[in-house]
Amino acid sequence: MSQESEKTAKRKTGVVDADEIISRGSGTTAKESDEDYAKNASETRCFLTSVLFLTRLPCPMWCDLHPGVLVRGMAWFPLVGAIVGLMSALWFDFMASVLPLSLAATASVAASVRLTGCFHEDGLGDTVDAFGGGWSLAQILRIMKDSRVGTYGSIALALFLIAKVHLLASLGPSEWRVGGGQGAGPALVAAHALARLSGPVLMRGCHYVIDEEDLKGGFYNWFARSKELLSVPRIVFSVVLASIIASLAIGVQQALVALAITMASSLIAGIYGNQVIGGVIGDFLGATVCMIELLIYSSICGKLPSSLAPAFRLGMAYLFLWCYKALVTRKTDDSKKA
């Protein structure tokens, strides 16, 4: 192989050229040194940035993917999830009126992945590939960056989609009632909202791994360095927002169970991420969203065994302890500054 060919091979990260990835930049024309830019961004800008990041929905031309603004916008992730869930639910209801429930569920899943650009599913495939095939941190990160999907990832995605379609079909036709809906439609709204709550919770509670060799580091490493912009009040707001959305969709009792599932799963995911790669990273957060979605559907279907009840209580205890720790840490930091 010639030197030129070797150089070209090294610049490949799967099927996409490294130069093409680098050319995408950091998502904004603003400079990272301008710390006040993100801090002074309006809540409308933060929300629209999260919509732009998580979905394929159109946004105003003045909205970009500023990493710092996105970190603050993570507080709005549950609302963005609810929008995706509602649009998927409406598609499910429409298709269920003319097709069997299994095909309606399939169409709903297809609609959701179209709305999000397979965003979280991509994270699931990359994470399972990397964690399954990598032996060291360097290997895991290298596999995770590869744009191709391996055997581990393919099987994980297939099983995830099959399970999701089966669970949605099992939930049955939608019955829309404020504060007590039943069926697949309300479950989609609640699950999409609560599952995305895991993103800000893990981002704030765990170390975000910075990969200096990542060709997309201009965006994601800046994103990681902006972590402190996701303040404790914003996390509390996100938890309350997700809880209200879920309560309105499926009722308070089921919403509390689903919230406990979300927090317990986030705790387990955080511990696992810390053990394997020393924290969390974007693809890992996406994989967590997918798994929590399935668990919430299973809970609403009544298919989770009662033996998992202690895990739900653990989730609520984790939420309480996390809030307490965050409050104490904040008071300590304020006293040091004084």
Secondary structure as a PSIPRED ss2 file (coil, helix, strand):
# PSIPRED VFORMAT (PSIPRED V4.0)

   1 M C   1.000  0.000  0.000
   2 S C   1.000  0.000  0.000
   3 Q H   0.000  1.000  0.000
   4 E H   0.000  1.000  0.000
   5 S H   0.000  1.000  0.000
   6 E H   0.000  1.000  0.000
   7 K H   0.000  1.000  0.000
   8 T H   0.000  1.000  0.000
   9 A H   0.000  1.000  0.000
  10 K H   0.000  1.000  0.000
  11 R C   1.000  0.000  0.000
  12 K E   0.000  0.000  1.000
  13 T C   1.000  0.000  0.000
  14 G C   1.000  0.000  0.000
  15 V C   1.000  0.000  0.000
  16 V C   1.000  0.000  0.000
  17 D E   0.000  0.000  1.000
  18 A H   0.000  1.000  0.000
  19 D H   0.000  1.000  0.000
  20 E H   0.000  1.000  0.000
  21 I H   0.000  1.000  0.000
  22 I H   0.000  1.000  0.000
  23 S C   1.000  0.000  0.000
  24 R C   1.000  0.000  0.000
  25 G C   1.000  0.000  0.000
  26 S C   1.000  0.000  0.000
  27 G C   1.000  0.000  0.000
  28 T C   1.000  0.000  0.000
  29 T C   1.000  0.000  0.000
  30 A C   1.000  0.000  0.000
  31 K C   1.000  0.000  0.000
  32 E C   1.000  0.000  0.000
  33 S C   1.000  0.000  0.000
  34 D C   1.000  0.000  0.000
  35 E H   0.000  1.000  0.000
  36 D H   0.000  1.000  0.000
  37 Y H   0.000  1.000  0.000
  38 A H   0.000  1.000  0.000
  39 K H   0.000  1.000  0.000
  40 N C   1.000  0.000  0.000
  41 A C   1.000  0.000  0.000
  42 S C   1.000  0.000  0.000
  43 E H   0.000  1.000  0.000
  44 T H   0.000  1.000  0.000
  45 R H   0.000  1.000  0.000
  46 C H   0.000  1.000  0.000
  47 F H   0.000  1.000  0.000
  48 L H   0.000  1.000  0.000
  49 T H   0.000  1.000  0.000
  50 S H   0.000  1.000  0.000
  51 V H   0.000  1.000  0.000
  52 L H   0.000  1.000  0.000
  53 F H   0.000  1.000  0.000
  54 L H   0.000  1.000  0.000
  55 T C   1.000  0.000  0.000
  56 R C   1.000  0.000  0.000
  57 L C   1.000  0.000  0.000
  58 P C   1.000  0.000  0.000
  59 C C   1.000  0.000  0.000
  60 P C   1.000  0.000  0.000
  61 M C   1.000  0.000  0.000
  62 W C   1.000  0.000  0.000
  63 C C   1.000  0.000  0.000
  64 D C   1.000  0.000  0.000
  65 L C   1.000  0.000  0.000
  66 H C   1.000  0.000  0.000
  67 P H   0.000  1.000  0.000
  68 G H   0.000  1.000  0.000
  69 V H   0.000  1.000  0.000
  70 L H   0.000  1.000  0.000
  71 V H   0.000  1.000  0.000
  72 R H   0.000  1.000  0.000
  73 G H   0.000  1.000  0.000
  74 M H   0.000  1.000  0.000
  75 A H   0.000  1.000  0.000
  76 W H   0.000  1.000  0.000
  77 F H   0.000  1.000  0.000
  78 P H   0.000  1.000  0.000
  79 L H   0.000  1.000  0.000
  80 V H   0.000  1.000  0.000
  81 G H   0.000  1.000  0.000
  82 A H   0.000  1.000  0.000
  83 I H   0.000  1.000  0.000
  84 V H   0.000  1.000  0.000
  85 G H   0.000  1.000  0.000
  86 L H   0.000  1.000  0.000
  87 M H   0.000  1.000  0.000
  88 S H   0.000  1.000  0.000
  89 A H   0.000  1.000  0.000
  90 L H   0.000  1.000  0.000
  91 W H   0.000  1.000  0.000
  92 F H   0.000  1.000  0.000
  93 D H   0.000  1.000  0.000
  94 F H   0.000  1.000  0.000
  95 M H   0.000  1.000  0.000
  96 A H   0.000  1.000  0.000
  97 S C   1.000  0.000  0.000
  98 V C   1.000  0.000  0.000
  99 L C   1.000  0.000  0.000
 100 P C   1.000  0.000  0.000
 101 L H   0.000  1.000  0.000
 102 S H   0.000  1.000  0.000
 103 L H   0.000  1.000  0.000
 104 A H   0.000  1.000  0.000
 105 A H   0.000  1.000  0.000
 106 T H   0.000  1.000  0.000
 107 A H   0.000  1.000  0.000
 108 S H   0.000  1.000  0.000
 109 V H   0.000  1.000  0.000
 110 A H   0.000  1.000  0.000
 111 A H   0.000  1.000  0.000
 112 S H   0.000  1.000  0.000
 113 V H   0.000  1.000  0.000
 114 R H   0.000  1.000  0.000
 115 L H   0.000  1.000  0.000
 116 T H   0.000  1.000  0.000
 117 G C   1.000  0.000  0.000
 118 C C   1.000  0.000  0.000
 119 F H   0.000  1.000  0.000
 120 H H   0.000  1.000  0.000
 121 E H   0.000  1.000  0.000
 122 D H   0.000  1.000  0.000
 123 G H   0.000  1.000  0.000
 124 L H   0.000  1.000  0.000
 125 G H   0.000  1.000  0.000
 126 D H   0.000  1.000  0.000
 127 T H   0.000  1.000  0.000
 128 V H   0.000  1.000  0.000
 129 D H   0.000  1.000  0.000
 130 A H   0.000  1.000  0.000
 131 F H   0.000  1.000  0.000
 132 G H   0.000  1.000  0.000
 133 G H   0.000  1.000  0.000
 134 G C   1.000  0.000  0.000
 135 W C   1.000  0.000  0.000
 136 S C   1.000  0.000  0.000
 137 L H   0.000  1.000  0.000
 138 A H   0.000  1.000  0.000
 139 Q H   0.000  1.000  0.000
 140 I H   0.000  1.000  0.000
 141 L H   0.000  1.000  0.000
 142 R H   0.000  1.000  0.000
 143 I H   0.000  1.000  0.000
 144 M H   0.000  1.000  0.000
 145 K H   0.000  1.000  0.000
 146 D C   1.000  0.000  0.000
 147 S C   1.000  0.000  0.000
 148 R C   1.000  0.000  0.000
 149 V C   1.000  0.000  0.000
 150 G C   1.000  0.000  0.000
 151 T H   0.000  1.000  0.000
 152 Y H   0.000  1.000  0.000
 153 G H   0.000  1.000  0.000
 154 S H   0.000  1.000  0.000
 155 I H   0.000  1.000  0.000
 156 A H   0.000  1.000  0.000
 157 L H   0.000  1.000  0.000
 158 A H   0.000  1.000  0.000
 159 L H   0.000  1.000  0.000
 160 F H   0.000  1.000  0.000
 161 L H   0.000  1.000  0.000
 162 I H   0.000  1.000  0.000
 163 A H   0.000  1.000  0.000
 164 K H   0.000  1.000  0.000
 165 V H   0.000  1.000  0.000
 166 H H   0.000  1.000  0.000
 167 L H   0.000  1.000  0.000
 168 L H   0.000  1.000  0.000
 169 A H   0.000  1.000  0.000
 170 S H   0.000  1.000  0.000
 171 L H   0.000  1.000  0.000
 172 G C   1.000  0.000  0.000
 173 P C   1.000  0.000  0.000
 174 S C   1.000  0.000  0.000
 175 E E   0.000  0.000  1.000
 176 W C   1.000  0.000  0.000
 177 R C   1.000  0.000  0.000
 178 V C   1.000  0.000  0.000
 179 G C   1.000  0.000  0.000
 180 G C   1.000  0.000  0.000
 181 G C   1.000  0.000  0.000
 182 Q E   0.000  0.000  1.000
 183 G C   1.000  0.000  0.000
 184 A H   0.000  1.000  0.000
 185 G H   0.000  1.000  0.000
 186 P H   0.000  1.000  0.000
 187 A H   0.000  1.000  0.000
 188 L H   0.000  1.000  0.000
 189 V H   0.000  1.000  0.000
 190 A H   0.000  1.000  0.000
 191 A H   0.000  1.000  0.000
 192 H H   0.000  1.000  0.000
 193 A H   0.000  1.000  0.000
 194 L H   0.000  1.000  0.000
 195 A H   0.000  1.000  0.000
 196 R H   0.000  1.000  0.000
 197 L H   0.000  1.000  0.000
 198 S H   0.000  1.000  0.000
 199 G H   0.000  1.000  0.000
 200 P H   0.000  1.000  0.000
 201 V H   0.000  1.000  0.000
 202 L H   0.000  1.000  0.000
 203 M H   0.000  1.000  0.000
 204 R H   0.000  1.000  0.000
 205 G H   0.000  1.000  0.000
 206 C C   1.000  0.000  0.000
 207 H C   1.000  0.000  0.000
 208 Y E   0.000  0.000  1.000
 209 V C   1.000  0.000  0.000
 210 I C   1.000  0.000  0.000
 211 D C   1.000  0.000  0.000
 212 E C   1.000  0.000  0.000
 213 E C   1.000  0.000  0.000
 214 D C   1.000  0.000  0.000
 215 L C   1.000  0.000  0.000
 216 K C   1.000  0.000  0.000
 217 G H   0.000  1.000  0.000
 218 G H   0.000  1.000  0.000
 219 F H   0.000  1.000  0.000
 220 Y H   0.000  1.000  0.000
 221 N H   0.000  1.000  0.000
 222 W H   0.000  1.000  0.000
 223 F H   0.000  1.000  0.000
 224 A H   0.000  1.000  0.000
 225 R H   0.000  1.000  0.000
 226 S C   1.000  0.000  0.000
 227 K H   0.000  1.000  0.000
 228 E H   0.000  1.000  0.000
 229 L H   0.000  1.000  0.000
 230 L C   1.000  0.000  0.000
 231 S C   1.000  0.000  0.000
 232 V H   0.000  1.000  0.000
 233 P H   0.000  1.000  0.000
 234 R H   0.000  1.000  0.000
 235 I H   0.000  1.000  0.000
 236 V H   0.000  1.000  0.000
 237 F H   0.000  1.000  0.000
 238 S H   0.000  1.000  0.000
 239 V H   0.000  1.000  0.000
 240 V H   0.000  1.000  0.000
 241 L H   0.000  1.000  0.000
 242 A H   0.000  1.000  0.000
 243 S H   0.000  1.000  0.000
 244 I H   0.000  1.000  0.000
 245 I H   0.000  1.000  0.000
 246 A H   0.000  1.000  0.000
 247 S H   0.000  1.000  0.000
 248 L H   0.000  1.000  0.000
 249 A H   0.000  1.000  0.000
 250 I H   0.000  1.000  0.000
 251 G C   1.000  0.000  0.000
 252 V H   0.000  1.000  0.000
 253 Q H   0.000  1.000  0.000
 254 Q H   0.000  1.000  0.000
 255 A H   0.000  1.000  0.000
 256 L H   0.000  1.000  0.000
 257 V H   0.000  1.000  0.000
 258 A H   0.000  1.000  0.000
 259 L H   0.000  1.000  0.000
 260 A H   0.000  1.000  0.000
 261 I H   0.000  1.000  0.000
 262 T H   0.000  1.000  0.000
 263 M H   0.000  1.000  0.000
 264 A H   0.000  1.000  0.000
 265 S H   0.000  1.000  0.000
 266 S H   0.000  1.000  0.000
 267 L H   0.000  1.000  0.000
 268 I H   0.000  1.000  0.000
 269 A H   0.000  1.000  0.000
 270 G H   0.000  1.000  0.000
 271 I H   0.000  1.000  0.000
 272 Y H   0.000  1.000  0.000
 273 G H   0.000  1.000  0.000
 274 N H   0.000  1.000  0.000
 275 Q H   0.000  1.000  0.000
 276 V H   0.000  1.000  0.000
 277 I H   0.000  1.000  0.000
 278 G C   1.000  0.000  0.000
 279 G C   1.000  0.000  0.000
 280 V E   0.000  0.000  1.000
 281 I C   1.000  0.000  0.000
 282 G H   0.000  1.000  0.000
 283 D H   0.000  1.000  0.000
 284 F H   0.000  1.000  0.000
 285 L H   0.000  1.000  0.000
 286 G H   0.000  1.000  0.000
 287 A H   0.000  1.000  0.000
 288 T H   0.000  1.000  0.000
 289 V H   0.000  1.000  0.000
 290 C H   0.000  1.000  0.000
 291 M H   0.000  1.000  0.000
 292 I H   0.000  1.000  0.000
 293 E H   0.000  1.000  0.000
 294 L H   0.000  1.000  0.000
 295 L H   0.000  1.000  0.000
 296 I H   0.000  1.000  0.000
 297 Y H   0.000  1.000  0.000
 298 S H   0.000  1.000  0.000
 299 S H   0.000  1.000  0.000
 300 I H   0.000  1.000  0.000
 301 C H   0.000  1.000  0.000
 302 G C   1.000  0.000  0.000
 303 K C   1.000  0.000  0.000
 304 L C   1.000  0.000  0.000
 305 P C   1.000  0.000  0.000
 306 S H   0.000  1.000  0.000
 307 S H   0.000  1.000  0.000
 308 L H   0.000  1.000  0.000
 309 A H   0.000  1.000  0.000
 310 P H   0.000  1.000  0.000
 311 A H   0.000  1.000  0.000
 312 F H   0.000  1.000  0.000
 313 R H   0.000  1.000  0.000
 314 L H   0.000  1.000  0.000
 315 G H   0.000  1.000  0.000
 316 M H   0.000  1.000  0.000
 317 A H   0.000  1.000  0.000
 318 Y H   0.000  1.000  0.000
 319 L H   0.000  1.000  0.000
 320 F H   0.000  1.000  0.000
 321 L H   0.000  1.000  0.000
 322 W H   0.000  1.000  0.000
 323 C H   0.000  1.000  0.000
 324 Y H   0.000  1.000  0.000
 325 K H   0.000  1.000  0.000
 326 A H   0.000  1.000  0.000
 327 L H   0.000  1.000  0.000
 328 V H   0.000  1.000  0.000
 329 T H   0.000  1.000  0.000
 330 R H   0.000  1.000  0.000
 331 K H   0.000  1.000  0.000
 332 T H   0.000  1.000  0.000
 333 D H   0.000  1.000  0.000
 334 D H   0.000  1.000  0.000
 335 S H   0.000  1.000  0.000
 336 K H   0.000  1.000  0.000
 337 K H   0.000  1.000  0.000
 338 A C   1.000  0.000  0.000
